[in-house]
């Protein structure tokens, strides 16, 4: 299954294009983020190992333009062929 990847940063390990292919009867957001972690050779951790969730202070995740909080439960959402996962670095501050 092909999943599009969009980001406001250059994702290590994704230099060859803006999509990844994963096999299996069910592909989840967790599987996509774990694949991107593996492709970065451990340089980027999207999922905090101690919580099993995305730290919203680090990354904002969207699926097809809709926010995904990145909680343990939200990472188990099933994806479909052609879905687009957007990964943005959270702003450090504002004003």
C-alpha positions as CSV (number, residue, x, y, z in Angstrom):
1,X,0.0,0.0,0.0
2,X,1.3,3.4,-0.9
3,X,1.0,6.2,1.6
4,X,1.9,9.8,0.7
5,X,4.2,11.8,3.0
6,X,4.2,15.5,3.4
7,X,6.2,17.6,5.8
8,X,7.5,21.1,6.6
9,X,11.0,19.6,7.1
10,X,13.3,17.3,5.2
11,X,12.6,13.8,6.5
12,X,15.8,11.7,6.8
13,X,15.5,8.5,4.8
14,X,12.8,9.8,2.4
15,X,15.0,11.4,-0.1
16,X,13.8,9.2,-3.0
17,X,10.2,10.5,-3.0
18,X,7.2,11.6,-1.1
19,X,5.6,8.3,-0.4
20,X,6.3,4.9,1.2
21,X,5.0,1.5,0.5
22,X,4.0,-0.9,3.2
23,X,2.6,-4.4,2.9
24,X,0.0,-6.1,5.0
25,X,-3.7,-6.5,5.4
26,X,-3.9,-3.4,7.6
27,X,-1.5,-0.4,7.6
28,X,-1.7,2.0,10.6
29,X,-0.3,5.4,11.3
30,X,2.0,3.8,13.8
31,X,3.5,1.5,11.1
32,X,4.1,4.5,8.9
33,X,5.9,6.5,11.6
34,X,7.9,3.4,12.7
35,X,9.0,2.9,9.0
36,X,10.1,6.6,8.8
37,X,12.0,6.2,12.0
38,X,13.8,3.1,10.6
39,X,14.6,4.9,7.4
40,X,16.2,7.7,9.4
41,X,18.6,5.2,11.0
42,X,17.3,6.2,14.4
43,X,18.1,9.9,13.9
44,X,14.4,10.9,14.3
45,X,12.0,9.5,16.8
46,X,8.4,10.4,16.0
47,X,7.0,8.1,18.7
48,X,8.2,8.6,22.2
49,X,9.4,5.1,23.4
50,X,8.4,5.8,27.0
51,X,4.8,6.8,26.2
52,X,4.1,5.0,22.9
53,X,2.7,8.3,21.6
54,X,3.8,11.3,19.6
55,X,4.8,14.2,21.7
56,X,2.7,17.1,20.5
57,X,5.5,19.5,21.6
58,X,7.7,17.9,19.0
59,X,5.4,17.0,16.0
60,X,2.0,17.7,14.6
61,X,0.5,14.9,12.6
62,X,-2.3,15.1,10.1
63,X,-4.0,12.5,7.9
64,X,-5.5,13.9,4.7
65,X,-5.4,17.3,6.2
66,X,-7.2,16.3,9.4
67,X,-5.3,16.5,12.8
68,X,-4.4,13.3,14.5
69,X,-3.4,13.9,18.2
70,X,-0.8,11.1,18.0
71,X,-2.0,9.3,21.2
72,X,-1.4,5.6,21.5
73,X,-4.9,4.9,20.4
74,X,-4.8,7.5,17.6
75,X,-1.7,5.9,16.1
76,X,-3.7,2.7,15.5
77,X,-5.9,4.3,12.9
78,X,-6.1,2.3,9.7
79,X,-4.8,4.0,6.5
80,X,-5.9,3.5,3.0
81,X,-4.1,3.5,-0.4
82,X,-3.2,7.1,-1.3
83,X,-3.8,8.6,2.1
84,X,-1.4,11.5,2.9
85,X,0.3,11.7,6.3
86,X,1.7,15.1,7.1
87,X,4.4,15.6,9.7
88,X,5.2,19.1,10.9
89,X,7.6,20.3,13.5
90,X,5.7,22.0,16.3
91,X,6.5,25.7,16.6
92,X,8.8,26.5,19.4
93,X,7.0,29.7,20.4
94,X,5.1,32.5,18.9
95,X,4.1,36.1,19.3
